[in-house]
Amino acid sequence: MAAHAEGDDRAQEIEAARREYRAVQEEWGVVERRYAEVAVEGPPAITLAAVQVSGALNAYENGVLECLQTLAGGQSCTPGDLARLGEMHRASYDAYLAFLGRASEVLGADGIRRLPE
């Protein structure tokens, strides 16, 4: 939204984007702890999938930060920049779904069947 807004609306949208970015940063500690648990305790197939999710999310986060910095500097993100952000978002979500699928296969649970006791 900030990339397309002008004037006061632009400043408000940039600030809203910054708030969202900070909220994600605050949650990152929880994600990192859970990632560490999976990396240490998980079977290799799940660990690899977790590494791929982490990498994809990190790339997307860096892309968002670059765009925020561009906007804060008074410039606009190019359509290509925004398209790349969309691609990184999709890639991170696809990696997340792949992680869930891999974990489900390895653990034998799919949301319908229960894990063995």
Phi, psi and omega per residue, in radians:
M1 nan -0.734 -3.097
A2 -1.094 -0.574 -3.108
A3 -1.158 -0.413 -3.075
H4 -1.860 -0.167 -3.082
A5 -1.463 2.848 3.121
E6 -2.333 2.751 3.038
G7 1.057 -2.400 -3.125
D8 -1.078 -0.616 3.108
D9 -1.061 -0.681 -3.136
R10 -1.091 -0.832 -3.141
A11 -1.050 -0.723 3.127
Q12 -1.153 -0.717 3.136
E13 -1.179 -0.677 3.099
I14 -1.102 -0.765 3.127
E15 -1.124 -0.691 3.092
A16 -1.096 -0.723 3.122
A17 -1.133 -0.699 3.092
R18 -1.092 -0.728 3.110
R19 -1.063 -0.775 3.124
E20 -1.099 -0.729 3.136
Y21 -1.090 -0.776 3.121
R22 -1.108 -0.655 3.117
A23 -1.095 -0.709 3.097
V24 -1.140 -0.732 3.119
Q25 -1.042 -0.687 3.124
E26 -1.133 -0.593 3.129
E27 -1.382 -0.290 -3.036
W28 -1.057 -0.594 3.113
G29 -1.042 -0.711 3.109
V30 -1.122 -0.772 3.141
V31 -1.091 -0.762 -3.132
E32 -1.094 -0.700 3.107
R33 -1.119 -0.771 3.134
R34 -1.157 -0.680 3.085
Y35 -1.046 -0.777 3.138
A36 -1.066 -0.708 3.115
E37 -1.075 -0.780 -3.141
V38 -1.151 -0.753 -3.113
A39 -1.090 -0.635 -3.105
V40 -1.442 -0.746 -2.983
E41 -1.740 -0.363 -3.004
G42 -1.356 2.666 2.998
P43 -1.077 2.694 -3.076
P44 -0.912 -0.665 -3.119
A45 -1.112 -0.697 3.132
I46 -1.288 -0.687 3.116
T47 -1.055 -0.782 3.124
L48 -1.051 -0.765 3.117
A49 -1.106 -0.655 3.106
A50 -1.159 -0.683 3.091
V51 -1.081 -0.725 -3.137
Q52 -1.158 -0.681 3.079
V53 -1.112 -0.819 -3.119
S54 -1.029 -0.789 3.133
G55 -1.104 -0.741 -3.136
A56 -1.177 -0.731 3.107
L57 -1.149 -0.671 3.126
N58 -1.127 -0.730 3.103
A59 -1.093 -0.759 3.128
Y60 -1.118 -0.779 3.122
E61 -1.019 -0.781 3.129
N62 -1.115 -0.663 3.090
G63 -1.116 -0.726 3.104
V64 -1.113 -0.763 3.136
L65 -1.077 -0.752 3.107
E66 -1.055 -0.752 3.136
C67 -1.146 -0.740 3.097
L68 -1.049 -0.746 3.136
Q69 -1.139 -0.679 3.095
T70 -1.089 -0.805 3.135
L71 -1.132 -0.736 3.139
A72 -1.130 -0.467 3.102
G73 -1.409 0.071 3.093
G74 1.528 0.055 3.118
Q75 -1.744 3.024 3.096
S76 -1.969 2.566 3.004
C77 -1.252 2.413 3.138
T78 -1.302 2.794 3.043
P79 -0.967 -0.614 3.097
G80 -1.132 -0.703 3.091
D81 -1.067 -0.795 -3.134
L82 -1.150 -0.648 3.093
A83 -1.130 -0.713 3.102
R84 -1.116 -0.669 3.075
L85 -1.069 -0.748 3.094
G86 -1.060 -0.720 3.120
E87 -1.145 -0.713 3.125
M88 -1.169 -0.638 3.095
H89 -1.105 -0.823 3.121
R90 -1.088 -0.716 -3.136
A91 -1.115 -0.690 3.134
S92 -1.194 -0.676 3.122
Y93 -1.200 -0.699 3.087
D94 -1.080 -0.713 3.109
A95 -1.119 -0.666 3.099
Y96 -1.106 -0.806 3.122
L97 -1.113 -0.669 3.097
A98 -1.112 -0.693 3.082
F99 -1.052 -0.850 -3.140
L100 -1.047 -0.750 3.127
G101 -1.107 -0.781 -3.137
R102 -1.133 -0.758 3.125
A103 -1.089 -0.704 3.122
S104 -1.094 -0.738 3.115
E105 -1.098 -0.821 -3.069
V106 -1.196 -0.719 -3.093
L107 -1.462 -0.286 3.141
G108 1.327 0.405 3.118
A109 -2.151 2.445 -3.118
D110 -2.309 0.311 -3.110
G111 1.614 -0.331 3.098
I112 -1.863 -0.897 3.073
R113 -1.410 2.557 3.122
R114 -1.569 2.693 3.035
L115 -1.127 2.593 3.073
P116 -1.091 2.478 -3.137
E117 -1.312 nan nan
